[in-house]
Every structure is written in C-alpha cells, then in structure tokens.
Amino acid sequence: MIYLLISNNHLFGEISSELCKANSLEILDFSHNNLSGMIPNCLPNLSSSLSVLNLQANRFHGDMPSMFPKGCRIQNFNLHGNQMEGLLPRALVNCRILEVLDIGNNNVKDTFPYWLESLPKLQVLILRLNKFHGFVHNTKANSSFSKLRVLDLSNNNFVGPLPGHYIENLKAMVNPHEDDNNFSQYMGGRFSISYEYSVVVTLKGFIIELEKVLTIFTSFDLSKNKFAGEIPKVIGKLSSLKGLNLSYNNFNGHIPHSLGNLTNLEWLDLSSNELVGEIPQELVSVTSLSILNLSNNQLVGCIPQGNQFNTFENSSYEGNPRLYGFPLTKSCDGNGTLQRPPGSFPGKDNELWEFGWRVVLLGYACGLVVGLLMGYFAFQTGKPKWFVTLFDGQHNHKARNLKKA
C-alpha cells in the first residue's frame, strides 16, 4: 500500500498504532473526518517513505508526535484545525525537504520557531490561532526562510518590533518564480496519482481552504498580535506579495512610502493600529489593489485619488476623524487641501457657529436700542406729522361712519 486517502468522510474513533507497520506508505490523508484521541507517536517512523501526513480538521488532542528521525522525507505536515497542545517538535528540522507546515487553529503554546529557518525547502508556514508568544528575534543567517511564500502568524501573542532581517531574507516573496520550472504550478502534484496540497489561509478578509496552492501565491499575515514599533520599510521589497495583513497590532509611525512598490498587492489591511500621518500617494500606483482597510488609526490629511482609490468605500477609512476627501463627506480641493464654505474662516465649526449668532444678536440689540431712543425723542418734541395724519385720519373716518348710522 502506497496511498491511503480517506478524507471528507464520517470516520470517528482513534488511529490504531497498527498503521505504523505500513512502512511503504507515501501519502496518509485522513483530513476532514471526526477522528479523535492522540496521534500515535510511531507515525513519524514512517517518514523514511512518507511524503504527506495530512490530519487536518479532526479532533485529535495531546502533544504532537515528536520523533522525526534523520532522513525524514515528509514534505507536507498538516494538523490544521485540531486540539493539539504542547510544543512544536524540534525534530522537524530533520525533515529537510519539508515544504508545508500547517498547524493553525490548535492550542500549541510555544515561542517563534526560529530553528525552522534552516529548512531549505519550506514554502508555507501557518501558525495562526494558537498560543505562540514572545518576540520574533532577528536572525544572522543570510538564507533564513528564503523559499517562504506564505507566512501566517495571526491570532497569537507575539510582541515587539518586526525583525527587518527576516523580511529581507524572504526572497520568494520578491521573485516567486525564480525557478522557471515552478512557474504557475500547483504545490504537490509530483506523485503518481493526482494529489495537490491544501492549506487554510485568510484571503481578502475571508478564511478559506485553498484546495490547490499555486507556487506563485504569496501572503504575509501577522494580524491580531501585539507587534509594535514602526512598519519596516523593507516590506516594500516583497514585490510579489498578493496580500499583506498587519491589522490589530500596536504599530505606530507612518505608513511606509515603499508599500507603493508592491505592484502585485491585491489586499492591504493596516486597520486598528496607531499609525499617524498621511496616506502615501505612492499607493495609487498599486492598481491591482481591490481591498484596502486603514480604519481605526490616527491618519490625517487628504485621501489620495485616482485608480483603485476611486473604488474604496467609507469603511476603508472610518475611525480616522482627521481624514478628508472622497469617499468621505469632508472634501479636499485639487491641491489636496480641505475645502471650506465661502466666507468661512479656519477654526472649529462650533466656534464659527457661535461667532455668527453673536453677531446677529448684537445687531438686533443695537437696532432695538436705537429705535426706542428715536421714538422717545420724537414724542418729547411733538407728535410726528405722519403719525398724527394717520391716527387722526382713521379717527375722523370712524366718527363719520357713526353719525351716518
């Protein structure tokens, strides 16, 4: 037996340790079932022949198998969506041709696995929705994670600044098809049967399972952590990125102008941080951008216009009260400055309102005083002619009418 694929069924119960006797197994795929219990620790002993171990979307619990011997040939290790605990086994460094490591949506409690940087083939690293914590320290290695195309550390408790050196080493996010043999192909697909890798990613704000992963697909997701400091300008070198999500962190400072170099970017989410300053005009040149979220920051000034920026809605900018321009109600003129109603003056709207009413009330008061004074002096010096004529005329007219009656 070489392939054992029983995914998307209604299997339940535990995996028997008898399975460890299948020493010629290449693909083991029990994903999307209701299997439970602990994963037999002997399964990695099959790794001299096993290329794919896919147990995602089950109910396995306990520690991960930790015995990955030297010579391990596993290329795809997927435990996404279980209840695994403990530490990420360091013996995974023995799997020198590992390409996909997806342990997202578990209860793994560990620090950032910097030791994975030594795996020369690693392309997909998904640690989302776990209990990873601490700093992501810089590295001195020049080739760390150089093949990585998909990095998802979201929904953890990582803290501190982003290490620029790690980002600089992400060569596959600069040129994803440097190896022409891998251009526009699906990951996997090297077996005698049709079998492609699948991973769970956040795509344009939606959590989906990619049933096939193109080798040119690139994504960088660090959302919902506690990263802080400025966004490194070096991110602008990752020119092949399709998605960048740094939302719900504590980033401060300005949005790097270098993000305008990400000409393949399709979604950008920097929401719910502490970013300040203006939105870089360079982002207008990213014409592939279809999703933009800069909400809930401290951005100011006029929103850039043109290209894709003419399609974004208010929700892209809400929570930044000092932003102006389309699509918001406060508009900017052609020079990028806030337009004000004719005759108005700089200052707060409330102050303008109060000042205007004060002038009106003062005018009414002055007019009333002047009118009373003029009336007083007129009656003191004699009845005004127009008043006498009007009053006496009306009185005589009424008297004549009475006599006729």
Secondary structure in CASP SS format (residue, H / E / C, confidence):
PFRMAT SS
TARGET T0000
AUTHOR 0000-0000-0000
METHOD secondary structure of the structure
MODEL  1
M C 1.00
I C 1.00
Y E 1.00
L E 1.00
L E 1.00
I C 1.00
S C 1.00
N C 1.00
N C 1.00
H C 1.00
L C 1.00
F E 1.00
G E 1.00
E C 1.00
I C 1.00
S C 1.00
S H 1.00
E H 1.00
L H 1.00
C H 1.00
K H 1.00
A C 1.00
N C 1.00
S C 1.00
L C 1.00
E C 1.00
I E 1.00
L E 1.00
D E 1.00
F C 1.00
S C 1.00
H C 1.00
N C 1.00
N E 1.00
L E 1.00
S E 1.00
G E 1.00
M C 1.00
I C 1.00
P C 1.00
N C 1.00
C C 1.00
L H 1.00
P H 1.00
N H 1.00
L H 1.00
S H 1.00
S H 1.00
S C 1.00
L C 1.00
S C 1.00
V E 1.00
L E 1.00
N E 1.00
L C 1.00
Q C 1.00
A C 1.00
N C 1.00
R E 1.00
F E 1.00
H E 1.00
G E 1.00
D E 1.00
M C 1.00
P C 1.00
S C 1.00
M C 1.00
F C 1.00
P C 1.00
K C 1.00
G C 1.00
C C 1.00
R C 1.00
I C 1.00
Q C 1.00
N E 1.00
F E 1.00
N E 1.00
L C 1.00
H C 1.00
G C 1.00
N C 1.00
Q E 1.00
M E 1.00
E E 1.00
G C 1.00
L C 1.00
L C 1.00
P C 1.00
R H 1.00
A H 1.00
L H 1.00
V H 1.00
N H 1.00
C C 1.00
R C 1.00
I C 1.00
L C 1.00
E C 1.00
V E 1.00
L E 1.00
D E 1.00
I C 1.00
G C 1.00
N C 1.00
N C 1.00
N C 1.00
V C 1.00
K C 1.00
D C 1.00
T E 1.00
F C 1.00
P C 1.00
Y H 1.00
W H 1.00
L H 1.00
E H 1.00
S H 1.00
L C 1.00
P C 1.00
K C 1.00
L C 1.00
Q C 1.00
V E 1.00
L E 1.00
I E 1.00
L C 1.00
R C 1.00
L C 1.00
N C 1.00
K C 1.00
F C 1.00
H E 1.00
G E 1.00
F E 1.00
V C 1.00
H C 1.00
N C 1.00
T C 1.00
K C 1.00
A C 1.00
N C 1.00
S C 1.00
S C 1.00
F C 1.00
S C 1.00
K C 1.00
L C 1.00
R C 1.00
V E 1.00
L E 1.00
D E 1.00
L C 1.00
S C 1.00
N C 1.00
N C 1.00
N E 1.00
F E 1.00
V E 1.00
G E 1.00
P C 1.00
L C 1.00
P C 1.00
G H 1.00
H H 1.00
Y H 1.00
I H 1.00
E H 1.00
N C 1.00
L C 1.00
K H 1.00
A H 1.00
M H 1.00
V C 1.00
N C 1.00
P C 1.00
H C 1.00
E C 1.00
D C 1.00
D H 1.00
N H 1.00
N H 1.00
F C 1.00
S C 1.00
Q C 1.00
Y E 1.00
M C 1.00
G E 1.00
G C 1.00
R C 1.00
F C 1.00
S C 1.00
I C 1.00
S C 1.00
Y C 1.00
E E 1.00
Y C 1.00
S C 1.00
V E 1.00
V E 1.00
V E 1.00
T E 1.00
L E 1.00
K C 1.00
G C 1.00
F E 1.00
I E 1.00
I E 1.00
E E 1.00
L E 1.00
E C 1.00
K C 1.00
V C 1.00
L E 1.00
T C 1.00
I C 1.00
F C 1.00
T C 1.00
S E 1.00
F E 1.00
D E 1.00
L C 1.00
S C 1.00
K C 1.00
N C 1.00
K E 1.00
F E 1.00
A E 1.00
G E 1.00
E E 1.00
I C 1.00
P C 1.00
K H 1.00
V H 1.00
I H 1.00
G H 1.00
K H 1.00
L C 1.00
S C 1.00
S C 1.00
L C 1.00
K C 1.00
G E 1.00
L E 1.00
N E 1.00
L C 1.00
S C 1.00
Y C 1.00
N C 1.00
N E 1.00
F E 1.00
N E 1.00
G E 1.00
H E 1.00
I C 1.00
P C 1.00
H H 1.00
S H 1.00
L H 1.00
G H 1.00
N H 1.00
L C 1.00
T C 1.00
N C 1.00
L C 1.00
E C 1.00
W E 1.00
L E 1.00
D E 1.00
L C 1.00
S C 1.00
S C 1.00
N C 1.00
E E 1.00
L E 1.00
V E 1.00
G E 1.00
E C 1.00
I C 1.00
P C 1.00
Q H 1.00
E H 1.00
L H 1.00
V H 1.00
S H 1.00
V C 1.00
T C 1.00
S C 1.00
L C 1.00
S C 1.00
I E 1.00
L E 1.00
N E 1.00
L C 1.00
S C 1.00
N C 1.00
N C 1.00
Q E 1.00
L E 1.00
V E 1.00
G E 1.00
C E 1.00
I C 1.00
P C 1.00
Q C 1.00
G C 1.00
N H 1.00
Q H 1.00
F H 1.00
N H 1.00
T C 1.00
F C 1.00
E C 1.00
N H 1.00
S H 1.00
S H 1.00
Y C 1.00
E C 1.00
G C 1.00
N C 1.00
P C 1.00
R E 1.00
L E 1.00
Y E 1.00
G C 1.00
F C 1.00
P C 1.00
L C 1.00
T C 1.00
K C 1.00
S C 1.00
C E 1.00
D C 1.00
G C 1.00
N C 1.00
G C 1.00
T C 1.00
L E 1.00
Q C 1.00
R C 1.00
P C 1.00
P C 1.00
G C 1.00
S C 1.00
F C 1.00
P C 1.00
G C 1.00
K C 1.00
D H 1.00
N H 1.00
E H 1.00
L H 1.00
W H 1.00
E H 1.00
F H 1.00
G H 1.00
W H 1.00
R H 1.00
V H 1.00
V H 1.00
L H 1.00
L H 1.00
G H 1.00
Y H 1.00
A H 1.00
C H 1.00
G H 1.00
L H 1.00
V H 1.00
V H 1.00
G H 1.00
L H 1.00
L H 1.00
M H 1.00
G H 1.00
Y H 1.00
F H 1.00
A H 1.00
F H 1.00
Q H 1.00
T H 1.00
G C 1.00
K C 1.00
P C 1.00
K H 1.00
W H 1.00
F H 1.00
V H 1.00
T H 1.00
L H 1.00
F H 1.00
D H 1.00
G H 1.00
Q H 1.00
H H 1.00
N H 1.00
H H 1.00
K H 1.00
A H 1.00
R H 1.00
N H 1.00
L H 1.00
K H 1.00
K H 1.00
A C 1.00
END
